[in-house]
Amino acid sequence: MFTKMKSPLPSFTQCIGLVLRSYCMMLCMEGKFKTLVVFRRDRLARRVEDLIDIKNFFKNHDIKIIYSNYFNIK
């Protein structure tokens, strides 16, 4: 029998997420945008601690976060 071993390395999806977040933070610090629109809160961060950190980061850079649970696609 084979058992699935936990890898100490992040998955490809996690790596892409880190790159995108780093790029977003860099654009934020450069003042490239002032508003972030997120479909739902859990799309921004899964853990409450991460959400608080992200919100504080954006607040310190005067960036407004808008949550939109409704999409009107026609």
N, C-alpha and C positions, 0 to 999 in steps of 0.2 A: 504494500500500500504506500502511496505517496501522500504526503501531507503538505499543505501549502505553508511555506515559510514566509514570515514577514520580512520584507526587505527593508534595510535601513535607508535605502535611497527613495526619494519621492517618485511617484508615478509621473508619466508624461503629462497627464492632465494637470497634476499639481504644479509641475514645472511651468507649463503654459500660464496657469493662473498667477504664479509668482511673477513671471515676466510682465504680464498685462498689468498687474497691480503696481509693479515698480514703474512701468511706463506712465501709468495714470498719475502716480504720485509725482513723478518728474514734471509732467505737464502742469500739474497743480501748482507746484513750487515755482514754475516759470510764469504763472498767471495766465495760462492759455485758455482757461475756462472759469466761469463763475457759478455755474449751475450743473448739478449732476442729477439726471432723471433715472430712477431705479424702479423696475416693475413692482417688486415686493422687497420688504426688509431682508428676508432670508436669501435674496439674490445678492445682497451686498456682503453679508457675513452670516455664517451659520451659528457661531458662538456669540453670546451676549458680550463677552469681554472684548472680542474682536470688533464688534459693532460699535462699542463705546470708544475704542481707540480710533477707529476710522472716522466716526463722527467728530471727535475732538480734533483730529488732524485737519479735516475739512473746515471746521469752525475756526481754527487758528489761521487758516488761509482764506477766510471770508468766502467760502464756497457753500452755496445753498444746496441741500439735498431735497429732492422732490420724490415722493413715493406715489406711484400711480398703479392702482390695482385694476384699472379698467382700460381696455384697449378697444377703440372703435375702428375696426377695420372693415372697410366695405369695398 
